Amino acid sequence: MWMCDKPRTQQQLARDLAGLVDILPEEIVLPFLDAFWTTMAREWLGIDVLRMDKFLYLVRCYVNAGWRHFARRGWREEDEAQLEGYLQLLRNIPLNPKDGKIPNGMRYHVIDIYIDELDKADEKREGKMPLEQLLKPVRVIESESPTKSVRSRAQEALNDERLKDWNGDGEADAQEPAEQDDEWHGIDD
């Protein structure tokens, strides 16, 4: 990744690296993701500004790969232990609220893309995704981080409009849409 200079090549390489999650044997997936997050946390502060975009995209691809791994398997109950292991991995490394060795920049980025990548993994909204369980790492960092800006960024993510009726069991369908007045009435003084 470090030496890859062209944007298309960088993006393809990031997708290919994250795509390894799809072809690894089941027992290797969590150690592989753990190695990725450990490496990113260790090296994050050494990434210069000219190379940061490609690593931000790489992180996005890996967050997506983790969700895609479980979505492809249908969020099965048999995978509960592995899913909980993955969520614990996220709580321990990129979304660890108190570890001073985890750079806040990495925390911010993972929080910013967390809901986006969940959304991509559950496009059909079949209601199988255990949303509350998946949001727990963000809820933990929101309540336990000593850094106010990290807490507020997590709170923004948890207030994302897409979460209100994710699995179709919210109040959005029950309420009748309000009548819209498309005419502009000026600025109130």
C-alpha positions as CSV (number, residue, x, y, z in Angstrom):
1,M,0.0,0.0,0.0
2,W,2.8,2.4,1.0
3,M,4.4,2.5,-2.5
4,C,1.2,2.3,-4.5
5,D,0.8,5.8,-6.2
6,K,-2.1,5.8,-8.7
7,P,-5.6,6.3,-7.2
8,R,-7.2,3.5,-9.2
9,T,-4.4,1.1,-8.3
10,Q,-4.5,2.1,-4.7
11,Q,-8.3,1.5,-4.5
12,Q,-8.0,-1.9,-6.3
13,L,-5.2,-3.0,-4.0
14,A,-7.2,-1.9,-0.9
15,R,-10.2,-3.9,-2.1
16,D,-8.1,-6.9,-2.9
17,L,-6.4,-6.9,0.5
18,A,-9.8,-6.6,2.3
19,G,-11.2,-9.2,-0.1
20,L,-8.8,-11.8,1.5
21,V,-11.4,-12.0,4.4
22,D,-13.8,-13.6,1.9
23,I,-11.5,-16.4,0.9
24,L,-9.7,-17.2,4.2
25,P,-10.7,-20.3,6.2
26,E,-13.2,-19.5,8.9
27,E,-10.8,-20.1,11.8
28,I,-8.3,-17.6,10.3
29,V,-10.7,-14.6,9.7
30,L,-10.5,-13.1,13.3
31,P,-6.8,-13.5,13.7
32,F,-6.3,-11.9,10.2
33,L,-8.6,-8.9,11.1
34,D,-6.8,-8.6,14.5
35,A,-3.4,-8.4,12.7
36,F,-4.8,-5.8,10.4
37,W,-6.2,-3.6,13.2
38,T,-3.1,-4.1,15.4
39,T,-0.8,-3.0,12.5
40,M,-3.0,0.0,11.6
41,A,-3.1,1.2,15.2
42,R,0.7,0.9,15.5
43,E,1.5,2.6,12.2
44,W,-1.3,5.2,12.0
45,L,0.8,8.1,13.3
46,G,3.6,7.3,10.9
47,I,1.4,7.8,7.8
48,D,2.2,11.1,6.1
49,V,-0.5,13.4,4.8
50,L,0.2,12.6,1.2
51,R,-0.5,8.9,1.8
52,M,-3.4,9.2,4.3
53,D,-6.2,9.0,1.8
54,K,-5.3,5.5,0.6
55,F,-5.0,4.3,4.1
56,L,-8.4,5.8,5.0
57,Y,-9.9,3.9,2.1
58,L,-8.1,0.7,3.2
59,V,-9.6,1.0,6.6
60,R,-13.1,1.5,5.0
61,C,-12.6,-1.6,2.9
62,Y,-11.6,-3.6,6.0
63,V,-14.6,-2.4,8.0
64,N,-16.8,-3.4,5.1
65,A,-15.1,-6.8,4.8
66,G,-15.8,-7.6,8.4
67,W,-19.6,-6.8,8.1
68,R,-19.8,-8.4,4.7
69,H,-18.3,-11.6,6.2
70,F,-21.2,-12.0,8.6
71,A,-23.9,-10.6,6.2
72,R,-22.9,-13.2,3.6
73,R,-23.4,-15.9,6.1
74,G,-26.9,-14.5,6.9
75,W,-26.1,-13.3,10.5
76,R,-26.6,-16.9,11.7
77,E,-26.9,-17.7,15.3
78,E,-24.2,-20.3,14.9
79,D,-21.8,-17.4,14.1
80,E,-22.7,-15.6,17.3
81,A,-19.4,-16.4,19.1
82,Q,-17.4,-15.3,16.1
83,L,-19.5,-12.1,15.7
84,E,-19.0,-11.3,19.4
85,G,-15.3,-12.0,18.9
86,Y,-15.2,-9.5,16.0
87,L,-17.1,-6.9,18.0
88,Q,-14.7,-7.4,20.9
89,L,-11.8,-6.9,18.5
90,L,-13.3,-3.6,17.4
91,R,-13.8,-2.5,21.0
92,N,-10.2,-3.5,21.8
93,I,-8.4,-1.8,19.0
94,P,-10.0,0.8,16.7
95,L,-12.8,1.8,19.0
96,N,-11.0,1.3,22.3
97,P,-12.2,4.3,24.4
98,K,-9.3,4.5,26.8
99,D,-6.1,3.0,25.3
100,G,-3.7,5.9,24.7
101,K,-1.8,4.0,22.1
102,I,-4.9,4.0,19.7
103,P,-4.7,7.3,17.7
104,N,-7.9,9.4,17.9
105,G,-7.7,10.0,14.1
106,M,-8.2,6.3,13.6
107,R,-11.1,6.3,16.1
108,Y,-12.7,9.2,14.3
109,H,-12.5,7.6,10.9
110,V,-13.9,4.2,12.1
111,I,-16.8,6.0,13.8
112,D,-17.5,8.1,10.7
113,I,-17.7,5.1,8.4
114,Y,-19.2,2.5,10.8
115,I,-22.9,3.1,9.9
116,D,-22.0,3.6,6.2
117,E,-20.4,0.2,6.0
118,L,-23.2,-1.5,8.0
119,D,-25.6,0.0,5.5
120,K,-23.7,-1.4,2.6
121,A,-23.6,-4.9,4.2
122,D,-27.4,-4.8,4.9
123,E,-28.7,-3.2,1.7
124,K,-31.8,-5.4,1.6
125,R,-32.9,-4.7,5.2
126,E,-34.1,-8.2,5.7
127,G,-34.3,-7.8,9.5
128,K,-31.6,-10.4,10.2
129,M,-28.9,-8.0,11.3
130,P,-28.5,-7.8,15.1
131,L,-28.3,-4.0,14.9
132,E,-28.2,-3.3,18.7
133,Q,-25.4,-5.8,19.2
134,L,-23.4,-4.3,16.3
135,L,-23.8,-0.8,17.6
136,K,-22.4,-1.7,21.1
137,P,-18.8,-0.8,20.3
138,V,-19.9,2.7,19.3
139,R,-22.1,3.0,22.4
140,V,-19.2,1.9,24.6
141,I,-16.9,4.5,23.1
142,E,-19.6,7.2,23.4
143,S,-20.1,6.5,27.1
144,E,-16.5,5.7,28.2
145,S,-14.1,7.8,26.1
146,P,-12.3,10.5,28.1
147,T,-12.1,12.6,25.0
148,K,-15.2,14.9,24.5
149,S,-14.7,15.1,20.7
150,V,-14.6,11.3,20.4
151,R,-17.8,11.0,22.5
152,S,-19.6,13.6,20.4
153,R,-18.5,11.9,17.1
154,A,-19.8,8.6,18.4
155,Q,-23.1,10.3,19.4
156,E,-23.4,11.8,15.9
157,A,-23.0,8.3,14.4
158,L,-25.6,6.8,16.8
159,N,-28.1,9.6,15.8
160,D,-27.8,8.7,12.1
161,E,-31.2,8.8,10.4
162,R,-30.7,5.4,8.9
163,L,-30.7,3.8,12.3
164,K,-34.3,4.9,13.1
165,D,-36.0,2.3,11.0
166,W,-33.2,-0.1,10.1
167,N,-35.0,-3.4,10.4
168,G,-38.5,-2.1,9.6
169,D,-39.7,-2.2,13.2
170,G,-39.4,1.5,14.1
171,E,-42.1,4.1,14.2
172,A,-41.4,5.5,10.7
173,D,-43.9,3.2,9.0
174,A,-46.6,3.7,11.7
175,Q,-46.8,7.4,11.3
176,E,-48.6,9.1,8.4
177,P,-46.4,11.4,6.4
178,A,-47.0,15.0,7.3
179,E,-48.4,17.2,4.5
180,Q,-45.6,19.3,3.0
181,D,-45.9,22.9,2.2
182,D,-43.5,23.5,-0.7
183,E,-44.1,27.2,-0.8
184,W,-41.4,29.4,0.7
185,H,-42.7,32.1,3.1
186,G,-39.6,34.2,3.5
187,I,-37.4,34.6,6.5
188,D,-39.0,35.0,9.9
189,D,-37.8,38.0,11.8
